Amino acid sequence: MDFDKDKVDDMTLALLYLVICERVKGFGGRAWKSFDWDTLNRLHEKGLLMDPISKAKSVGMTEEGVKKAEALFLKHFGSALSQARLAVSEIRQDTKRDP
């Protein structure tokens, strides 16, 4: 089957945010890894997950992975209010980067 693997990766990452079982600010978190192995491996290669190949039932998420997962989750599954808050947060981050 032909499909957009980047879109699948984004939706999987967003759903990983839904199943985070442990979160440590600045270090990332852990999420239950009941997703397609090829997708988890691609997310690992993108630097968003720790290596998913282990006996553990959860997978480590990098700090960048948790932040991107949260943003994708709110964008695709959040209420209008949460999406507005996300947009304001992104604008604030953009203005901090611009001199």
Secondary structure by P-SEA (a helix, b strand, c coil): ccccaaaaaaaaaaaaaaacccccccccccccccccaaaaaaaaaacccccccccccbbbbcaaaaaaaaaaaaaccccaaaaaaaaaaaaaaaaaacc
